[in-house]
Amino acid sequence: MNAEALDDDLKALGFTKVVYNSDTGKTVLLLSNWTVTGIDNPGTTQSTDRAVVVHVTK
């Protein structure tokens, strides 16, 4: 999934803190250039004010 699409979905669900970690250590600036490779704690319930950590690659 494209990181920009995931960001839109997370914001629609009410999440306000999303952290993007690249597999290369590069800074993630333009979400549309990145592909999601994973997310921390998938399938668990958490408050929308806690950070969601998303792993991405180019």
C-alpha positions in Angstrom: 0.0 0.0 0.0 1.1 3.5 -0.7 2.0 5.5 2.4 0.0 8.5 1.4 -3.2 6.3 1.0 -2.5 4.7 4.5 -2.0 8.2 6.0 -5.4 9.3 4.6 -7.1 6.1 6.0 -5.5 6.6 9.4 -6.5 10.3 9.6 -10.1 9.3 8.6 -10.1 7.0 11.5 -9.0 9.8 13.8 -5.3 9.1 14.3 -3.3 12.3 14.7 0.2 11.0 15.4 1.7 8.8 12.6 5.4 8.1 12.6 7.0 6.9 9.3 10.3 4.9 9.6 12.1 4.1 6.4 14.1 0.9 6.0 17.1 2.8 4.7 17.2 5.5 7.5 16.2 8.2 5.0 13.8 10.9 6.1 10.3 10.4 4.7 9.2 13.6 3.2 6.8 12.9 0.3 4.5 10.0 1.4 3.4 9.2 -2.1 7.0 8.0 -2.9 6.9 5.4 -0.2 5.4 1.9 0.1 4.2 0.5 3.4 6.0 -2.6 4.5 4.6 -3.0 8.0 3.0 -1.4 11.0 3.8 -1.8 14.7 1.1 -3.9 16.6 -1.2 -4.6 13.7 -4.7 -5.6 14.6 -4.6 -4.3 18.2 -6.9 -1.6 19.5 -5.3 1.6 20.6 -6.3 5.2 21.4 -6.3 7.6 18.5 -4.1 10.0 20.4 -1.2 7.4 20.6 1.4 7.3 17.9 1.1 4.7 15.1 4.5 3.6 13.8 4.5 2.7 10.1 7.5 1.1 8.3 8.1 2.1 4.7 10.4 1.5 1.8 11.1 3.2 -1.6 
